Amino acid sequence: MLAELGLLLDACPEGAAQADYREAVVDMNCLGKRSGNTRALTWGHLVDLYGVNPEQLLYRGMCWFWYRDIQGRPLLALGAALARDGLLSSVAPHIWAAALESTVSRESVETFIAGKFPDRFSPATLKSVAQNINATLTQAGHLSGRVRKLRQQARPTAGSVAYALLLGYASGARGPELFQTRFMKAQDVPVAVCIDFAEEAARKGWIEFKRVADVMEVAFPRLIRPEEEVVIREQA
């Protein structure tokens, strides 16, 4: 739902409350849906996938980088989805493992899902899930094509890598582990390139990042509230 997310964030200013987002979708119809029921359903899907609540660090962080790094938006949205959608997180690495320019068919994704989650999905649901995951990774830049999907290399940015660091940090990763999370693997480039982007984000003042050999420290004073930092440290 990258297009819908973009329209919603275009319609609402940075710092909007969740009630403002809901009003934009359901009452003002900023997404151009045909009926009230469709507006409400779409709002529910957006909340399920992205949270759409600035009180949540995951969503607030995504929005912060969204407004500052336009080129990084596809991977920013994917990072938020990976954090909230366990099925996507389980299947995406299988697709990322495909060789560049190789075909990633819907059937091959169905086969992988069926093997990983036996008897969980009906054939019709399995087809729909595979199509949705392929479409998600096409929007994120890992695949190209409408019918025949080809594996492509995504295009990370300083913002998308910084957000991946934020998600990893909030999940308990520290030091070099920050560059091994599923959020960082979604950037689709070697660790050394991700480190370069992290250093660029630090130069921009978006994050704090220090590295001496394998010793790495990262902080997010612009993004993590003091009370959130306490909870994150307790869970780490």
Secondary structure, 3 states (H helix, E strand, C coil): CHHHHHHHHHHCCCCCCHHHHHHHHHHCCCCCCCCHHHHHHHHHHHHHHHCCCCCCHHHHHHHHHHCCCHHHHHHHHHHHHHHHCHHHHHHHHHHHCCCCCCECCHHHHHHHHHHHCCCCCCHHHHHHHHHHHHHHHHHHCCEECCCCCEECCCCCCHHHHHHHHHHHHHCCCCHHHHHCCHHHHCCCCCHHHHHHHHHHHHHCCCCEEEEECCEEEEECCCCCCHHHHHHHHHHC
